[in-house]
Amino acid sequence: MTETERIYAGKTLYRHKGNSLLHYSHFSFYLNGRKVASPTVIWQRRVQSENRAMERMLRLEPRCIERLGEDLFVLSWQHRIWLLNTATGMLREIASNREGWSDPLNLCTADGYVYWGDYGGNQNKEKVCIYRLNAAGSITTAYTFPAGTIRHIHNLVWDGTACCFYVFTGDLEPTSGIYRATKDWSEVVPVATGSQQYRAVVGFSTPQGLLYATDAVNASNHIYLIRTDGKSCSQQTGELQAQILAPFPGSCINGCETRDYYIFSSTVEPPEGRGLLNMFDYRLGAGILNRYAHLVTVRKSDLYVEERLKLRKDILPMKLFQYGAITFPKGQEDADSLLYNVTACRGDGHSFIMPLE
């Protein structure tokens, strides 16, 4: 396993301008340890955030981030979308999630816009929207899946070579899987759907094709490659086949990219289900092979897969106090080392750095 070094208490969000680090701790945002912004919140929230168990239970940390400008960032946090300017200290709420929906799982940047999709239980099979935000803070709806089509959006992956988006949807419905969308969202078609081998959250557009790891809780997980043969979006027709690169020890919800590697991490979670008893369920889902969050690298040059780290889940209930997970700051695409955050495992509530040879 690779040696690591602890760098921050809190959650590192973005590797800003090389090695400048934007991180979050107790309702404040810091750039290289200097506070740059803090929202106006009721005092109870600040007190709760000082207790790590309470912070985990109430989901007080930001979920995801993307960069929209030189010093301008978009945050998904506390059921709202925010703009953060690290130069001026501006922190502004610009949108709320739809009633009954959760924070988006991921944000995606492409051609000067930030995109995201509706994420939540959607028991009534309502329409599912994809949103587009420009640098002026204006939000429009880029595309809408009609009611009854899909449950929710996991992620959007931009393929700059083919000029198209890959849309990852979930979870168990026959229509869940991977869709492809033109740059202007005038056409959205299924690429691979109807199987848990196409249920994904983390993926990358690579020279070899679409690389992703599956997010199946009750089925076996793998790292897959869908070969697109360098075709543009308009040249890709019909459903594409996924090739297994390696087995994966659990559901994959988190990942990132560095200079030489694609990174995936597994999640420790219980069987899928709802209700009070499920909140305290200590069983593992059938697709979760052990009580460790695993960090796995895929080398860009030859797609060689290697496990680099594993951290054991702590004893607190998984649903109530969050799954065991290793998460990653954005902005690491040119880095030769890896920053990561730990939730509900050894090192919980801290950020670490790991060298990558």
C-alpha positions in Angstrom: 0.0 0.0 0.0 1.1 3.6 -0.7 2.3 5.9 2.2 0.0 8.9 2.9 0.2 12.1 4.8 -2.6 13.9 6.7 -2.9 17.6 5.6 -6.2 19.0 6.9 -9.0 18.5 9.3 -12.1 19.0 7.2 -12.8 18.3 3.6 -10.6 19.5 0.8 -12.8 20.5 -2.1 -10.5 21.7 -4.9 -6.8 21.7 -5.8 -6.9 25.3 -6.9 -4.1 26.8 -9.2 -1.7 23.9 -8.8 -1.2 23.2 -5.1 -3.4 25.9 -3.6 -6.0 24.0 -1.7 -9.6 25.1 -1.2 -11.1 23.3 1.8 -14.2 23.3 4.0 -14.4 23.1 7.8 -17.3 23.9 10.1 -19.3 26.1 7.8 -16.3 28.0 6.5 -14.2 27.9 3.4 -10.4 28.3 3.4 -7.8 28.8 0.7 -4.4 27.6 1.9 -5.6 27.8 5.5 -6.9 31.4 5.1 -10.6 31.8 5.6 -12.2 33.3 2.5 -16.0 32.9 3.1 -18.5 31.8 5.6 -22.3 31.8 5.2 -24.8 33.3 7.6 -26.2 30.3 9.5 -28.2 29.8 12.7 -25.9 29.2 15.7 -27.2 25.7 16.2 -25.8 24.6 12.8 -22.3 25.8 13.8 -22.5 24.0 17.1 -23.7 20.8 15.3 -20.8 21.0 12.8 -18.3 21.0 15.7 -19.4 17.5 16.6 -18.2 15.1 13.9 -20.9 12.4 14.5 -23.6 15.1 14.2 -21.9 16.6 11.1 -22.0 13.2 9.4 -25.6 12.5 10.4 -26.9 15.8 9.3 -24.9 15.8 6.1 -23.4 19.3 6.8 -20.4 19.1 4.4 -20.7 20.2 0.7 -21.3 17.3 -1.6 -19.5 18.4 -4.8 -17.9 21.4 -6.5 -16.8 22.6 -9.9 -14.8 25.5 -11.2 -16.6 28.1 -13.3 -14.0 30.8 -13.6 -10.5 31.8 -12.4 -11.6 32.2 -8.8 -15.3 31.3 -9.2 -16.7 27.9 -8.0 -20.1 26.2 -7.9 -21.1 24.2 -4.9 -23.8 21.7 -4.2 -24.5 22.1 -0.4 -27.4 22.1 2.0 -30.0 21.5 -0.7 -28.9 24.5 -2.6 -26.5 25.6 -5.4 -24.0 28.3 -4.4 -21.4 30.5 -6.1 -18.1 31.0 -4.3 -15.6 33.6 -5.3 -12.3 33.0 -3.5 -10.8 36.3 -4.5 -13.6 38.5 -3.2 -15.1 36.2 -0.5 -18.5 36.3 -2.1 -20.7 33.3 -1.2 -24.1 33.4 -2.8 -27.0 31.0 -3.0 -28.3 30.9 -6.5 -30.8 28.0 -6.6 -32.6 25.5 -4.4 -33.1 21.8 -5.2 -36.6 20.8 -6.4 -39.0 20.0 -3.5 -38.3 16.5 -2.3 -35.0 16.1 -4.2 -31.5 15.7 -2.7 -28.3 17.5 -3.5 -26.8 16.5 -7.0 -24.3 13.7 -6.8 -21.9 15.5 -9.2 -21.3 18.7 -11.2 -19.9 18.7 -14.7 -18.0 21.5 -16.5 -18.0 21.8 -20.3 -17.5 24.8 -22.7 -17.7 27.4 -20.0 -20.9 26.0 -18.3 -21.5 23.9 -15.3 -24.1 21.1 -15.6 -26.0 18.9 -13.1 -29.0 16.7 -12.9 -31.9 16.0 -10.5 -31.0 13.4 -7.9 -33.3 11.8 -5.3 -35.7 9.0 -4.6 -38.3 10.1 -7.1 -40.9 7.5 -6.0 -43.6 9.1 -8.1 -41.5 8.9 -11.3 -41.6 12.6 -12.0 -39.7 14.3 -14.8 -35.9 14.5 -14.3 -34.1 17.7 -15.4 -30.6 18.6 -16.4 -29.5 22.2 -15.6 -26.9 24.5 -17.2 -25.2 27.4 -15.3 -23.2 30.2 -17.0 -20.5 32.5 -15.5 -23.1 35.2 -14.9 -25.0 32.9 -12.5 -28.0 32.3 -14.9 -29.5 28.8 -14.8 -31.5 27.2 -17.6 -32.8 23.7 -18.2 -30.7 22.0 -20.8 -32.8 18.8 -21.1 -35.8 17.1 -19.4 -36.4 13.3 -19.2 -40.2 13.0 -19.3 -42.0 11.6 -16.3 -41.8 7.8 -16.0 -38.5 7.6 -18.0 -35.7 7.5 -15.5 -35.4 7.8 -11.7 -32.5 10.3 -11.4 -29.1 11.5 -12.6 -25.9 10.2 -11.2 -23.4 12.1 -13.3 -22.7 13.8 -16.6 -19.4 13.0 -18.4 -18.2 15.4 -21.1 -16.3 13.9 -24.1 -14.5 16.8 -25.6 -13.2 14.7 -28.6 -16.6 13.5 -29.7 -18.3 16.7 -28.5 -21.0 14.8 -26.5 -22.1 14.1 -23.0 -22.6 10.7 -21.4 -25.4 10.7 -18.9 -25.3 8.1 -16.1 -28.7 7.3 -14.6 -29.9 5.0 -11.8 -30.8 2.8 -10.3 -32.7 -0.5 -10.7 -35.2 0.5 -13.4 -35.0 -1.1 -16.9 -34.3 2.4 -18.4 -31.4 3.1 -16.0 -27.9 3.1 -17.4 -25.8 5.2 -19.8 -27.2 7.7 -22.3 -25.4 9.8 -24.9 -26.4 13.5 -25.5 -25.3 15.9 -28.3 -23.5 19.1 -27.2 -26.7 21.2 -27.6 -28.9 18.5 -26.0 -31.1 18.2 -29.1 -30.7 14.5 -29.0 -30.4 12.1 -26.1 -30.3 8.3 -26.8 -29.5 5.2 -24.8 -26.0 3.7 -25.1 -26.3 0.8 -22.7 -29.3 0.3 -20.3 -31.3 -2.3 -18.5 -28.5 -4.0 -16.5 -26.5 -3.4 -13.4 -23.3 -3.5 -15.4 -24.3 -0.1 -16.8 -25.2 1.4 -13.4 -22.5 3.9 -12.8 -21.6 7.2 -11.0 -17.9 7.7 -11.9 -16.7 7.6 -15.5 -14.0 9.2 -17.7 -13.8 9.9 -21.4 -10.4 8.3 -22.5 -8.6 7.8 -25.8 -9.6 4.1 -25.5 -13.3 4.9 -24.8 -15.6 5.4 -21.9 -14.1 4.1 -18.7 -16.3 3.6 -15.6 -16.9 1.5 -12.5 -20.3 0.2 -11.5 -22.4 1.3 -8.6 -24.3 -1.9 -7.9 -25.2 -2.5 -4.2 -26.7 -6.0 -4.6 -24.7 -7.3 -7.6 -21.0 -7.8 -8.5 -19.1 -4.7 -9.5 -16.4 -4.2 -12.1 -14.3 -1.6 -13.9 -15.5 -1.4 -17.5 -14.5 0.1 -20.8 -16.9 0.9 -23.6 -14.9 1.3 -26.8 -16.1 4.1 -29.0 -13.3 3.8 -31.5 -12.8 7.5 -31.6 -16.1 8.1 -33.3 -17.9 11.4 -33.0 -21.3 11.5 -31.3 -23.2 11.5 -34.6 -21.2 8.4 -35.8 -22.1 6.3 -32.7 -25.2 4.3 -33.3 -27.0 1.7 -31.3 -26.0 0.2 -27.9 -22.3 -0.4 -27.2 -20.8 -3.3 -25.4 -18.8 -3.0 -22.1 -15.5 -4.8 -21.7 -14.5 -5.9 -18.2 -11.1 -4.5 -17.1 -11.1 -5.7 -13.5 -13.4 -6.8 -10.7 -14.1 -4.1 -8.1 -14.7 -4.7 -4.4 -17.8 -2.6 -3.9 -20.1 0.1 -5.3 -18.2 3.0 -6.8 -19.6 6.5 -6.0 -16.4 8.5 -6.0 -13.5 9.0 -8.3 -11.2 11.6 -10.0 -8.4 12.0 -12.5 -4.7 12.9 -12.0 -1.9 13.4 -14.6 -1.2 9.7 -15.1 -4.1 7.9 -13.5 -7.9 7.5 -13.3 -9.0 6.9 -9.7 -11.9 4.9 -8.3 -12.9 4.2 -4.7 -15.3 1.6 -3.4 -18.1 2.4 -0.8 -19.1 0.4 2.2 -22.9 0.3 2.3 -25.8 -1.9 3.4 -28.4 -3.6 1.1 -30.8 -1.2 -0.7 -33.9 -0.5 1.3 -35.9 2.1 3.2 -37.3 2.6 6.6 -36.1 2.9 10.2 -34.5 -0.6 10.5 -32.5 0.0 7.3 -30.9 3.1 9.0 -29.3 0.7 11.5 -28.5 -2.2 9.2 -25.0 -3.6 9.7 -25.2 -6.1 6.9 -23.3 -5.4 3.6 -25.0 -5.3 0.2 -24.3 -8.4 -1.9 -22.0 -6.3 -4.1 -20.0 -5.0 -1.2 -17.3 -7.6 -0.6 -15.9 -6.4 2.7 -15.9 -3.5 5.3 -13.1 -1.6 3.6 -13.2 1.4 1.3 -10.7 0.6 -1.4 -8.8 3.1 -3.5 -7.9 1.8 -7.0 -5.8 3.5 -9.8 -6.1 2.8 -13.5 -2.9 3.8 -15.3 -3.6 6.0 -18.4 -0.9 4.6 -20.5 -2.0 1.0 -20.5 -5.1 0.8 -18.3 -3.2 -1.2 -15.7 -5.4 -1.6 -12.5 -3.8 -1.5 -9.1 -5.2 -1.2 -5.5 -3.3 1.5 -3.6 -5.1 1.9 -0.3 -7.9 0.4 1.8 -9.5 1.9 5.0 -11.8 0.0 7.4 -15.3 1.3 8.0 -15.9 2.5 11.5 -18.6 1.0 13.8 -21.3 3.7 13.4 -24.4 2.7 11.3 -23.9 3.1 7.6 -27.2 4.8 6.6 -27.5 7.0 9.6 -23.9 8.2 9.9 -22.9 7.9 6.2 -21.3 5.1 4.2 -17.6 4.3 4.5 -16.0 6.3 1.6 -12.9 7.9 0.2 -13.8 11.0 -1.7 -11.7 13.3 -3.9 -11.2 17.1 -4.5 -11.7 18.3 -8.0 -8.9 20.0 -10.0 -6.3 17.2 -9.8 -6.0 16.5 -13.5 -2.4 17.8 -13.8 -1.1 16.6 -10.4 1.4 13.8 -9.9 0.1 13.1 -6.4 -3.4 12.5 -5.1 -5.5 14.3 -2.5 -8.3 12.5 -0.9 -10.9 12.8 2.0 -12.1 10.1 4.4 -15.6 9.6 5.6 -16.7 7.0 8.2 -13.4 5.1 8.0 -10.0 5.3 9.7 -9.0 8.9 9.3 -12.6 10.1 9.2 -13.1 13.8 8.8 -9.5 14.6 7.4 -7.8 15.1 4.1 -4.7 13.3 3.0 -2.1 13.4 0.3 -0.7 10.3 -1.5 2.3 10.2 -3.9 1.7 8.6 -7.2 4.9 7.4 -9.0 
